[in-house]
Amino acid sequence: MGLDRVYYIRISEDASIQLILNALEAYSVFHQGKKKAKTCLETYGLLWGHEINLSKNKDTLYSIELISIDTSAERERSFCNPNESALKLKRDLMTSFWPYYDFLGDVHTHPYEKNYTHVCSKKYYNYSTDDFKRLEDYSEYWKEHNYRVGLVLTIALMDKAGTKDPIYKPDNMIEFTLGNYRLWLKGHVLYEDSEENEDSEKRTALKVTDHDEKNVFLDCPSLFGLKTEFTQFGRRRTGPGEKHIPSDILNKIKL
């Protein structure tokens, strides 16, 4: 594996829905903590799907079909620590009963309650230094699990709800809007790179593609199909009390 090829990361509609549902729950619904209930928590999940080699040029497609959220992960506002046992259990389960879904990598969120313009100016939708270190410093562990794809979903608030169409900025990131939530979904690929240690011994380590890597393309057709709301979507608010306020239409629906 290397950067001499093009990588496509395609996310199915089911996977994108699973990700957004869980990400917004961690962002807007109070979760019981050790001292008090919190919102704006990071969340973490595993990616399942297929790797397809494309044509003679050896370009690669990673097709993400399912996303499983790790309920055992330690979640806080500025970090999320997964439990290694969850990955082992889920890989065992998938291999035994649904072997046509392969483990591809993971996804985590970057939640910010500040205005989205602050996130844009600081480029907080990118992988953090700790995100890169988590993958590259534990290359051997991730190689054992054949980790290939990393996603990050960043969430922030807008002053007013918007209807801006989803856009690419750059090709490995999609910016989209749901009500007054602004979201950025970004994809990275891990590739093998030879390096020497202090004893001049060569080894193969995993490296993560850079923020604006030109040969990584993120494809999520379902996001670009969100041209309208079938019914009015609620709004996220700041201040005390419930954070997400459903629309009046929801109250009129007989459950």
C-alpha positions in Angstrom: 0.0 0.0 0.0 1.2 3.5 -0.7 0.4 6.9 -2.0 1.1 6.0 -5.6 -2.6 5.2 -6.1 -6.0 6.8 -5.7 -8.2 5.8 -2.7 -12.0 6.1 -2.7 -14.0 6.0 0.5 -17.7 5.4 -0.2 -20.2 5.5 2.7 -23.6 3.9 2.3 -26.8 5.5 3.3 -27.3 3.1 6.2 -23.8 3.9 7.5 -24.2 7.6 7.2 -27.6 7.5 9.1 -26.1 5.4 11.8 -23.2 7.9 12.2 -25.4 11.0 12.3 -27.9 9.5 14.7 -25.3 8.6 17.2 -23.2 11.7 16.8 -26.1 14.1 17.3 -27.2 12.1 20.3 -23.8 12.4 22.0 -23.8 16.1 21.0 -27.3 17.2 22.1 -28.7 14.7 24.6 -27.5 14.8 28.3 -25.4 11.8 29.2 -24.8 10.8 32.8 -21.2 11.5 33.9 -19.3 10.9 37.1 -20.1 14.3 38.5 -23.0 15.7 36.3 -24.8 15.0 33.1 -23.0 16.4 30.0 -23.7 17.1 26.3 -21.2 17.8 23.5 -19.5 14.5 24.0 -17.2 12.8 21.5 -18.3 9.4 20.3 -16.5 6.5 18.7 -17.4 3.7 16.3 -16.1 1.0 14.0 -16.4 0.8 10.2 -17.5 -2.4 8.4 -17.6 -3.1 4.7 -15.4 -4.1 1.7 -12.1 -3.3 0.1 -12.2 -3.5 -3.7 -9.2 -3.2 -6.0 -10.0 -1.2 -9.1 -8.6 -2.0 -12.6 -5.0 -2.3 -13.6 -3.9 0.9 -11.9 -4.4 -0.7 -8.5 -6.6 2.2 -7.2 -8.6 1.1 -4.1 -12.2 1.5 -3.1 -13.2 1.2 0.6 -17.0 0.7 0.7 -18.3 1.4 4.2 -21.7 -0.4 4.7 -22.2 -0.4 8.5 -21.0 1.7 11.5 -21.2 0.2 15.0 -20.9 2.7 17.9 -18.8 1.5 20.9 -21.0 1.9 23.9 -18.0 0.9 26.1 -15.8 3.8 25.0 -15.0 6.5 27.6 -16.5 9.7 26.2 -15.7 13.2 27.2 -16.0 16.6 25.5 -12.4 16.6 24.3 -11.5 13.0 23.9 -12.9 9.5 23.5 -11.0 6.4 24.6 -12.2 3.1 23.0 -12.1 -0.2 24.9 -9.8 -2.7 23.0 -12.1 -5.6 24.1 -15.0 -4.1 22.1 -13.0 -4.4 18.8 -12.0 -8.0 19.6 -15.5 -9.0 20.4 -17.1 -7.3 17.4 -14.5 -8.7 15.0 -15.1 -12.2 16.4 -18.8 -11.7 16.0 -18.7 -10.4 12.5 -16.2 -13.0 11.3 -18.4 -15.8 12.7 -21.8 -14.7 11.5 -21.4 -11.9 8.9 -17.9 -12.5 7.4 -18.8 -10.5 4.2 -18.4 -7.3 6.3 -14.7 -6.7 7.0 -13.3 -4.4 9.6 -12.0 -1.3 7.8 -11.2 1.2 10.5 -12.9 3.7 12.9 -14.7 7.0 13.2 -14.9 9.5 16.0 -16.5 13.0 16.4 -15.2 16.5 17.2 -18.1 18.3 19.0 -18.0 22.1 19.4 -20.8 24.2 20.9 -19.1 27.3 19.6 -20.3 29.0 16.4 -19.2 27.1 13.3 -17.2 30.1 12.0 -14.8 29.5 14.9 -14.4 25.9 13.9 -13.7 26.9 10.3 -11.1 29.6 11.2 -9.2 27.1 13.4 -9.7 24.1 11.0 -10.9 22.0 13.9 -12.6 19.6 11.4 -9.1 18.2 10.7 -7.5 15.3 12.6 -5.8 16.6 15.7 -2.2 15.9 16.6 -3.4 13.3 19.1 -5.5 11.6 16.3 -2.4 11.1 14.2 -0.4 9.9 17.1 -3.1 7.4 18.2 -2.8 5.7 14.8 0.9 6.1 13.9 2.4 5.4 17.3 0.5 2.1 17.6 1.2 0.9 14.0 1.8 -2.7 15.0 -1.5 -3.0 16.8 -3.5 -1.5 14.0 -1.7 -3.6 11.4 -2.8 -6.7 13.3 -6.4 -5.6 12.8 -5.8 -4.5 9.2 -6.9 -0.9 9.8 -7.3 1.0 6.6 -9.8 3.9 6.9 -10.3 6.7 9.5 -13.2 9.1 9.5 -13.9 12.2 11.7 -17.2 13.9 11.9 -17.1 17.5 13.3 -20.2 19.2 14.7 -20.8 22.9 15.4 -23.7 25.3 15.7 -25.0 28.1 13.4 -26.9 31.1 14.7 -29.7 30.4 12.3 -30.8 27.3 10.5 -29.6 27.0 6.9 -30.3 25.2 3.7 -26.9 25.3 2.1 -26.2 22.4 -0.2 -23.5 19.9 0.8 -20.1 20.7 -0.8 -16.6 19.2 -1.0 -13.8 21.1 0.6 -11.4 19.4 -0.4 -12.2 16.1 -2.1 -11.8 14.1 1.1 -14.2 16.2 3.2 -18.0 16.9 2.9 -19.5 20.0 4.6 -23.3 19.7 5.1 -26.1 21.3 7.2 -28.9 19.8 9.2 -31.2 22.6 10.6 -28.8 24.8 12.6 -26.2 22.0 12.9 -23.1 22.4 10.6 -21.2 19.2 10.1 -18.0 18.2 8.4 -17.2 14.6 7.5 -13.6 13.9 6.6 -11.9 10.7 5.4 -8.3 9.5 5.8 -6.5 6.4 4.6 -3.7 4.5 6.3 -0.8 3.3 4.2 2.4 1.4 4.9 5.7 3.3 4.8 9.2 1.9 5.3 11.3 3.6 8.0 14.4 3.0 10.0 14.6 2.9 13.8 17.5 4.0 16.0 19.4 0.8 15.3 19.1 1.3 11.6 16.6 -1.6 11.3 14.0 -1.2 8.6 10.4 -1.7 9.5 7.1 -1.0 7.9 4.9 1.5 9.8 1.4 2.9 9.2 1.1 6.5 8.1 -2.1 8.6 7.8 -2.8 10.6 4.7 -2.5 14.3 5.3 -5.4 16.7 5.8 -5.8 17.7 2.1 -4.4 14.7 0.4 -5.2 15.0 -3.3 -5.6 11.2 -4.0 -8.2 10.5 -1.3 -11.9 10.9 -2.4 -14.8 10.7 -0.1 -18.1 9.7 -1.6 -21.4 9.8 0.4 -24.3 10.0 -2.1 -27.0 10.1 0.5 -25.8 13.4 1.9 -26.1 15.0 -1.5 -29.6 13.7 -1.7 -30.7 15.8 1.3 -32.3 18.5 -0.8 -35.2 19.2 1.5 -36.8 18.3 4.9 -39.8 16.1 4.5 -41.1 17.7 7.7 -39.6 20.6 9.6 -36.6 19.7 11.6 -36.1 21.0 15.2 -33.3 23.3 16.4 -30.4 23.0 18.7 -30.1 25.7 21.4 -27.5 26.8 24.0 -28.2 27.6 27.6 -29.8 25.5 30.3 -32.3 22.7 29.8 -32.9 20.5 26.9 -30.6 21.2 24.0 -32.5 19.9 21.0 -36.0 21.3 20.6 -38.2 19.2 18.2 -40.3 21.0 15.7 -44.1 21.6 16.3 -44.8 19.1 13.6 -43.4 16.3 15.6 -45.8 17.1 18.4 -48.7 16.7 16.0 -47.7 13.2 14.8 -49.5 10.4 16.6 -46.9 8.0 18.0 
